[in-house]
Amino acid sequence: MAATGGHDDPFRDPSLAPQNQQPVDAPSVPDTLAVGRNASLTLGTDSLVVLDEELQDSKGASCCGLSLSGKSKSTRSIPFYNVLWAEHSDNGDITIQYAHSVSPKAVRPAIVSYKLDKLDSRLAEAWIEKLLDRAYGASQRQKRMKVLLNPFGGQGGAVKMYHKSIAPILAAARCTLDVEKTQHQGHGVEIAQNLDIEAYDVVACCSGDGIPHEVWNGLGKREDAARALAKVAVAQLPGGSGNALSLNFNGSDSPSLAALAVVKGLRTPLDLASITQGDRRTLSFLSQSVGIVAETDLATEHLRWMGSARFTWGFLVRLLTQTIYPADIAVKTVHDNKPAVREAYRAEASKPPPTHDSRPVPTADTGLPALQYGTVNDPLPASWELIPHDKLGNFYCGNIAYMSPDANFFPASLPNDGCLDLVRIRGDIPRMTAIKMLMAVENHTFFDMDGVDYQKIEAYRIIPKMQDDGYISIDGERVPFEGFQVEVHRGLGTVLSKSGHLCEARGV
């Protein structure tokens, strides 16, 4: 069923949706609204400008949610991106709620409120609508959210952090919230599998990356899987030790900044990958790794007290010992060299942000797409060649750019290009070269290093060998140490992003 912009289309441009107020011709709505003898509210180029001459006389005070000092000017600007909601009461009060920056890493709700001298509710409502159009653009207002709160996330502090830093932002934006705590591992799968997808626009996971992984797999188990994955966006409100989804699409792992980004987020198609291993088929949104990255992540669980430093420590130890992870690998390649990869990324990055999601919404009887290349148990596709990698040090496949705050491991990744970005590194490279590679991830020179094999692929099979046991990581979760096969489904899932088509990461 094609998207038509009607009630059944979650990808409609909200600015085109009918409004409840009486229609007012756009040209007749002024940018400036007088709110007192010496005060006005003006819609600027990218900000709401508050002009109030009385502010100059305030000394060290706080008025209308604006922090003031003795040197305070009479004009204040609130970026449209920070405007959460605005409304007009019957008695002539106009109230604007916005996210006030209290530090580079935090915002909190604040209010600007004035009483109109001349009560003209029709004009006030039209001006408010114009403000909200500027504030939200193509983003959906008043999102209906199913919030999954992992009480074990963030070393047990996720619940407190949600109520302190996240919930106030969502409430100020007039989001509809249905909060449920996850009770056990796999609970996110159960919730998503039974979710009323017509009642929610977003499943917002206040957790690490484990709950989003569960939600996508729960949606994937439904008979209407394709429809559910398209209609319901999955977002992360960072509340765990791994917050890659938020880093990539909210541009931050700060709880309050992420909440603001989700409020303003644009529906964005996201590739999901099918993993077949044994008789199991699971969905992956983040990464798959065999070798040093998988072992660094999964074998350092006992070092969680170190925070993100445990990954650096584990990585360094294995680099210095020149650990190898032999495997046979077959790959279905799309772009097999770095210049081609860079060109593909820059072509997408140069496009203007989309104003809506043009995907058709699948019908209710549409499940997961069929596997184009079969499973790991099927014969290898005729065009694939299984090549020995006896000195493999790292096999790392990423769907999005950031794996952790300092690890933009896949700078050329695109959310909706039908590809995974594959990095392969030999395990027997000189130790100093290996250390330089580790440092290069943080200083954004990793992609161009000679020893880094970087490709865009659409499918692969990998079979570990010459080891009785080891580590394989799918979206940060350990799976059995045995061969598996992966293929990408372009735009199968949905996220909320700031740009509508890119990760919030420095590209190539």
Disulfide bonds with the S-S distance in Angstrom:
none
